[in-house]
């Protein structure tokens, strides 16, 4: 049985292609890497697919990313209902930080019981366990209702924000602490050993003497 012969390269020159075209109908039968497309090393086995361990790791990473994207696709945010990105961790429940903070605020409000505002007396749901006022305006109004007292440091009249306030500012509080010695270091207990160490005469510092080497001796003699 005779094999069918393939047409030569010159026979296809006039079939729709110019003489300057570099496209060839000859199939590329060389084994190439499936990752980078470079030629495989000479003598490689027929089942080899990659040219180097780096290409193997790149292909493995690509497959892992595709599998992760397919696995984590379709997750919805528990706050706004938007789709959570596949790049976020597996146990992510919210699509962004604002949604997570909003959910945390709701949990705090559910735990804290409703109480009366200390300023206007209205019932409100606190978002923190220690909140006393329903709004910032009520907090400012409660501060104004407190009787003015004198600062323990400078004597200026001011409206305290807290019931146990003594100073009108942080600078006055710091000055008072310095004046009363609160911020000074506590002195160590004077013992016999510490007293002897303090009264002992100080030894004079020894003068540093360089070691006389042949090279230094030559320089000294040359200097004369």
C-alpha positions as CSV (number, residue, x, y, z in Angstrom):
1,X,0.0,0.0,0.0
2,X,1.5,3.3,-1.0
3,X,1.4,6.3,1.4
4,X,-0.3,9.4,0.2
5,X,2.3,12.1,-0.5
6,X,1.9,15.6,1.0
7,X,2.1,18.6,-1.4
8,X,5.3,20.6,-1.3
9,X,5.7,24.0,0.1
10,X,6.1,25.6,-3.3
11,X,2.7,24.2,-4.5
12,X,0.8,26.3,-1.9
13,X,2.5,29.6,-2.7
14,X,-0.3,30.7,-5.1
15,X,-3.3,29.6,-3.0
16,X,-4.3,32.9,-1.4
17,X,-0.9,33.7,0.3
18,X,1.7,36.0,-0.9
19,X,5.4,35.2,-1.1
20,X,6.2,37.3,1.9
21,X,3.9,35.4,4.4
22,X,5.7,33.5,7.1
23,X,2.8,31.2,8.0
24,X,3.6,27.6,7.4
25,X,1.2,24.7,7.1
26,X,3.8,22.3,8.7
27,X,2.4,21.1,12.0
28,X,4.5,21.7,15.1
29,X,5.2,18.2,16.4
30,X,7.7,19.2,19.1
31,X,6.7,18.6,22.7
32,X,6.1,21.9,24.5
33,X,5.4,22.9,28.1
34,X,1.7,23.4,28.8
35,X,2.4,26.3,31.1
36,X,5.0,28.5,29.3
37,X,5.0,27.0,25.9
38,X,8.8,26.4,25.8
39,X,10.3,23.3,24.3
40,X,10.7,20.3,26.6
41,X,14.3,19.1,27.2
42,X,15.7,16.7,24.7
43,X,15.1,13.1,25.6
44,X,12.1,13.8,27.8
45,X,9.5,11.1,28.1
46,X,6.3,11.4,26.0
47,X,4.1,11.8,29.1
48,X,6.0,14.9,30.4
49,X,3.9,18.1,30.3
50,X,6.1,20.8,32.0
51,X,9.6,21.9,31.4
52,X,10.6,22.8,35.0
53,X,9.4,22.6,38.6
54,X,8.4,26.3,38.5
55,X,5.9,25.6,35.7
56,X,4.5,22.7,37.7
57,X,4.0,24.9,40.7
58,X,2.4,27.7,38.6
59,X,-0.1,25.2,37.1
60,X,-0.9,23.8,40.5
61,X,-1.5,27.2,41.9
62,X,-3.8,28.1,38.9
63,X,-5.8,25.0,39.4
64,X,-6.1,25.6,43.2
65,X,-7.3,29.1,42.6
66,X,-9.9,28.0,40.1
67,X,-11.1,25.3,42.5
68,X,-11.3,27.8,45.3
69,X,-13.3,30.3,43.2
70,X,-15.8,27.6,42.2
71,X,-16.1,26.5,45.8
72,X,-16.6,29.9,47.3
73,X,-18.7,31.4,44.6
74,X,-22.3,32.4,45.4
75,X,-21.7,33.4,49.1
76,X,-24.0,36.2,50.3
77,X,-23.2,38.8,52.9
78,X,-25.2,38.3,56.1
79,X,-25.9,42.1,56.4
80,X,-26.4,43.6,52.9
81,X,-26.9,40.4,50.8
82,X,-24.1,41.3,48.3
83,X,-21.9,38.6,46.9
84,X,-18.7,37.9,49.0
85,X,-15.5,37.9,47.0
86,X,-13.8,34.6,46.4
87,X,-10.5,36.1,47.6
88,X,-11.8,36.5,51.2
89,X,-11.3,33.7,53.7
90,X,-13.5,30.6,53.7
91,X,-15.4,31.5,57.0
92,X,-16.2,35.1,55.9
93,X,-19.8,36.1,56.6
94,X,-19.6,39.7,55.5
95,X,-18.5,41.4,52.3
96,X,-16.8,44.4,53.9
97,X,-15.7,45.9,57.3
98,X,-18.8,48.3,57.5
99,X,-21.1,45.3,57.2
100,X,-19.2,43.4,59.9
101,X,-19.4,46.5,62.2
102,X,-23.1,46.9,61.6
103,X,-23.7,43.2,62.5
104,X,-21.6,43.7,65.7
105,X,-23.7,46.7,66.6
106,X,-26.9,44.8,66.2
107,X,-25.6,42.0,68.4
108,X,-24.7,44.5,71.1
109,X,-28.1,46.1,71.0
110,X,-29.7,42.7,71.3
111,X,-27.7,41.9,74.4
112,X,-28.2,45.2,76.2
113,X,-31.6,45.8,77.7
114,X,-33.7,48.9,77.0
115,X,-33.2,51.6,79.5
116,X,-34.2,55.2,80.3
117,X,-32.0,58.1,79.2
118,X,-30.4,59.8,82.2
119,X,-31.0,63.3,80.7
120,X,-34.5,63.3,79.0
121,X,-36.0,60.1,80.5
122,X,-37.0,58.5,77.2
123,X,-36.7,54.8,76.6
124,X,-33.9,53.8,74.2
125,X,-32.0,50.7,73.1
126,X,-28.2,51.2,73.9
127,X,-25.6,49.9,71.5
128,X,-23.1,49.5,74.4
129,X,-23.6,48.1,77.9
130,X,-22.4,51.3,79.7
131,X,-24.3,53.9,77.6
132,X,-26.4,56.3,79.7
133,X,-27.8,58.8,77.2
134,X,-29.9,58.2,74.1
135,X,-28.0,60.8,72.0
136,X,-25.0,63.2,72.0
137,X,-27.3,66.1,72.7
138,X,-28.6,64.5,75.9
139,X,-25.0,63.9,77.0
140,X,-24.1,67.6,76.4
141,X,-27.3,68.7,78.2
142,X,-26.5,66.6,81.2
143,X,-23.0,68.1,81.4
144,X,-24.5,71.6,81.4
145,X,-27.0,70.7,84.2
146,X,-24.1,69.8,86.5
147,X,-23.1,72.5,88.9
148,X,-19.9,74.4,88.1
149,X,-17.0,73.5,90.4
150,X,-13.6,75.0,90.8
151,X,-10.5,73.3,89.4
152,X,-8.2,71.8,92.1
153,X,-5.1,73.2,90.3
154,X,-6.0,76.6,88.7
155,X,-9.2,77.4,90.5
156,X,-11.2,78.1,87.3
157,X,-14.9,77.4,87.3
158,X,-16.0,74.6,84.9
159,X,-18.8,72.2,84.3
160,X,-17.5,68.6,85.0
161,X,-18.3,65.9,82.5
162,X,-18.2,63.3,85.2
163,X,-19.3,63.3,88.8
164,X,-15.8,62.6,90.2
165,X,-14.0,65.2,88.0
166,X,-11.6,67.5,89.9
167,X,-9.6,69.3,87.1
168,X,-10.7,71.4,84.2
169,X,-8.2,69.9,81.7
170,X,-5.5,67.2,81.4
171,X,-2.8,69.8,81.8
172,X,-4.1,70.8,85.2
173,X,-4.3,67.2,86.2
174,X,-0.6,66.6,85.2
175,X,0.5,69.8,87.0
176,X,-1.2,68.7,90.1
177,X,0.4,65.3,90.0
178,X,3.8,66.8,89.5
179,X,3.3,69.2,92.4
180,X,2.2,66.6,94.8
181,X,4.9,64.1,93.8
182,X,2.6,61.5,92.4
183,X,4.6,61.1,89.2
184,X,8.0,61.1,90.9
185,X,9.9,57.8,91.1
186,X,9.6,56.2,94.5
187,X,13.1,56.3,96.2
188,X,14.8,53.0,96.9
189,X,15.3,51.9,100.4
190,X,18.7,53.0,101.8
191,X,20.6,49.9,103.0
192,X,24.1,49.6,104.5
193,X,25.4,48.1,101.3
194,X,24.0,51.0,99.2
195,X,25.4,53.5,101.7
196,X,28.9,52.0,101.5
197,X,28.8,52.0,97.7
198,X,27.8,55.7,97.7
199,X,30.5,56.7,100.2
200,X,33.3,54.6,98.6
201,X,35.9,56.6,96.8
202,X,35.7,56.4,93.0
203,X,38.5,54.6,91.3
204,X,40.2,56.7,88.6
205,X,39.6,55.6,85.1
206,X,42.5,53.8,83.5
207,X,44.0,55.3,80.5
208,X,43.7,53.2,77.4
209,X,47.1,52.1,76.2
210,X,47.4,50.8,72.7
211,X,49.3,47.5,72.2
212,X,52.7,48.1,70.8
213,X,53.0,46.1,67.6
214,X,55.9,46.1,65.0
215,X,53.8,48.2,62.6
216,X,53.2,50.8,65.3
217,X,56.8,50.8,66.3
218,X,57.8,51.4,62.7
219,X,55.4,54.4,62.4
220,X,56.8,55.9,65.7
221,X,60.3,55.6,64.5
222,X,59.5,57.0,61.1
223,X,57.8,60.0,62.8
224,X,61.0,60.9,64.6
